[in-house]
Structures are given as structure tokens and as C-alpha cells.
């Protein structure tokens, strides 16, 4: 019942995205679209894959929303643990949130200031790196004979790797066991492995990071 309710709720947006996707530029349908809709995640997904149907795009949208609930809650729990164990990190994050807070706008963080929450976002990324939702081992099937650090691995073999161990690789993340939000704030950031890679990288990555960053920022205003 809940699934049907969510699908019925998102269906009009899916229909709109598909309508806009196929509308010739300059047409009446194209002209009615606000710039905010042009940059929406749903429209970007629809444009990226022209072969999407009403059913497949609705399924993709539902998966993006569903996958971003328990996973975000998991990461937020560990982010709060990081703040509790690191007073210096907490103080800097709280100062950043206070600087972005807008009392004039009924108290809150305006959309145009979300990008300024760089340190808070770094805390979220550190929580995901150190305590990934999928912290177990994942199989990768070898497509051809390869050699890794002197070990010959034949084609067809399944190799298992640990996401949690990979997130603590000192070659990729110097001082890996220490919480360093700054590592995600430079022009060149480390790889974020939790969302996959290549063509199968999670569609909801940006939404999840933004959602968790905003939620953590709002929580920081209530904590001391």
C-alpha cells in the first residue's frame, strides 16, 4: 500500500519529465519549464537515457528515493558519533552552520547557501568513508586473466573486496583512522567508493550527500 502511494505521488513528475524530455526546444511545452525544473535530478536522469519509459523512469525514481532513506539515517548516526567524539570538529561545524543560518528567512539555511556547508559535507563524507552502509565484502568477476601484485588471477574467478577496508586505505586516505573533513574540501578530493563507479554509479549520490549535509546542519543548531 505504501509503495503504491509513493508511486502514485511521483508519477505526475515522471510524466512531466518525459514530456519535457521529448519537447522540441522553443515549443510551448519547452517554454513552460522553469529553470529549476531544467536542473532537477529527475530531468537529468530522463535526458541522460532517452529510452526511458514511464514504467522504467518511475522505477528508477522510486529506487532513488527509497535507497536514500535508511542509508542516509545510517550515515547520519555515525556522523553524530563523530561530532560527539571530536569536540574541535563539532565546534568548527557549528560555526559554519551559524554563518550560513538566515534568521530573516524564518530561521533556516537558504538553498543558495547549501554549497557553503563544505565542512559539514566533509563530516558526512568521512562518516560514509569510515562507516559505509555496505561494510561487508563484494564480489567482482574477473573478465580476463590478470596479475595483481604478483598474484595471477584467472578469468572467471570471483574476487571479494571490503568496502570498509578500502575506505581506510592509507595510500588513498592519509592518516585513514583520523576524522579529517578537510580531505573532501579541496579541488582534488579522494575517491568516494560507497556509491560505486562507472556506468552503474549510484544515481542518488548527490541527492544523498546534500540531504545528509542539510539534515546534519539542522541538527547542529540543536546540539551543544
N, C-alpha and C positions, 0 to 999 in steps of 0.2 A: 504493500500500500504506500509506504513512504517513497519507494523507488518510483512508482507511477506518478506520485505527486511532484517529485523533483523533475521528472522527465516532462510532465505537462507544463511545469513552470518555465523550463529552459527552451521548450520547443518553439515559441514565438521568436526568441532571439536567434535560434538556429535558422528558422525560415527567413528572417530578415538578413542574416549574414549571407545566406545562399543567394538571396535576391540581389543584394548589393554586389556580391562577387561576380554575378553574370551581367550586371548592368553596364552598358556602354558608357564610357566617360563622357560627361556632358549631358547625359539623358536626365529625365525628370527624376528617376529613381536615384541616380548618382548625386544629383544636386540636393536631395533631401537629407543626405547623410552628413551629420555633424562631424567635425574634425576628431572629436573624442571617440566617435564610433570607428573612424578610419584607423585609429591606432589601437583599437581594442584587441585583446588576445584572441577572441573568437573570430574576428575578421581576419587576423593574421593567419590563423590556422586554416580558415576557408580558402584564403588566397594562395597559401603555400601548396595546397593539394587540390587542384581544380576538379579531381574526380570524386570529391566528397559528395555523398548523397545525404538526404535528410536523415536517414537512419544512422549512417556511419558518423556523421558530424555530431549528431545528438549523443551517440555512444561515447565519442571522444570527449565531448564537453562534460558529460556525466562523470567519466573517469577522472578528468582533471579536478573536478570539484570534490569527488569522493576521496581521491588519493591525497588531497590536501587537508584533510581534517585530522585523522588520528596521527598522521606523520608530523603535522605541524605541532600538535599538542605534545607529542613525544619530544621534539626538539626544544620547545619552549620550557618543558620541565627541566631539561638539562641546562638550558641557558640560565634559568633561575638559580640552579645549583651552582653554576659558575659564578654568578654575581654574589651569592651568599658566601662563597669560599674565597673571593678575591675582592676585598674592600676597595682597593685602588681602582680596579676595573669598574666596580659599581659606581664610584664617585664620578669618574670621568663620563660614564654613560649617562648618569643622571644630569650632569651639567649640559651635555649635548642635547638631551631631551628638553631641558628647561629653556635652552637657547632657541629651540625650534617651536616651543609652545606659543600659541596665539590666544591670549585671553579675550581679545576682541572678537574672535570668531567663536563665541560661546564656549571657549575652552577646548582646545584640541590642537592637532597638528594638520595644517593645511596641506593639500595634495602637493603643492609646489615646493614644500619643504621636506618631503619624504627623502629626497635624494641627499639631503644634508645629514641624515642619520647614518653616517658612514661608520662610526664606531659601534653603534648599536647593531648595525648589519654585520659588522665584523664579529661581534659576540655570537650572533646567530650562526654564522658560518663556522666558527670554532666549535660550537655545540654540535653541529652536524658532522664536522670532521672527527671530533673525538668520540662522539657517541651516536654513530649513524643508526637510523631506523633498522636497516638491514645489516646488522653487525656480524652475521654469520658468513659462511663460505658460499661462493657462487661458482658454478661450472662454466668453463669455456671450452668448446670443442675445437681441437687443433685441425685446421683445414689443409695443412701441408706439413711435411717433415721440417722441423725447426731445431735449433740448438740455442739454449738459454744458459749462459754462464757455464758452459762446458757440459751441460746435460742435454742429451739428444732426446727429443720428444717426437715420436712418430705420428703421422697423420691419423686422425680418428680418435685419438686419446682425449679424455676429458681432464682438464686441469682445473683444480679448485683454488680459488684465491679468497683471501679475507679482506673485506672492506674496512673493518676496524683496524687491521694491521697496516693496510695500505695508507690509511689516514694518519698513521703515526710513523711514516717512513721519513727518517731524518734527512735523506737526500732531497726530498720534495718539500719537507716542512722542518726547517732547522729548529732545534730545541722542541721536538714534537709533543712532549708531555706538558709543556707550559702553555697556558692560555695567552695567546698573542693576537688580539683582534686587529692590530695594525698590519698583520701579514695580508689581510684582504683589502687594504685601503690604498695600495699603491697602483701605479699604472700597469704593472705586471703582477698579477695575483697567481697563487698556486692553482693547481687543478682541483676542481670540486668533483670528486668521484661519485658521490652519493646519487647524482642524477643521471648517471650513465654517460654515454658518449656516442658520437656519430649520429646516424640517421634515427637511432632508437633512443636518443636522449630525451629525458622527461619533458613533455610539453609544458608542464605546470611549474617548471623550475623558478622562473621569475615571479610568478604569482605566489608561490610558496615562500620565497625569500622576503618578498615585500609584505606579505601577510604576517609572517612571524616577526619581522622587524617592527612593524606598526604595533602589533599586539604587545611586544616586549617594551616598546617605548611607553605605551599607555600604562602598563603595569609598573614601570619605573616611577611614574608620577605618584603612585600609591604606596610605594615601598620606602623604607627608611632604614 
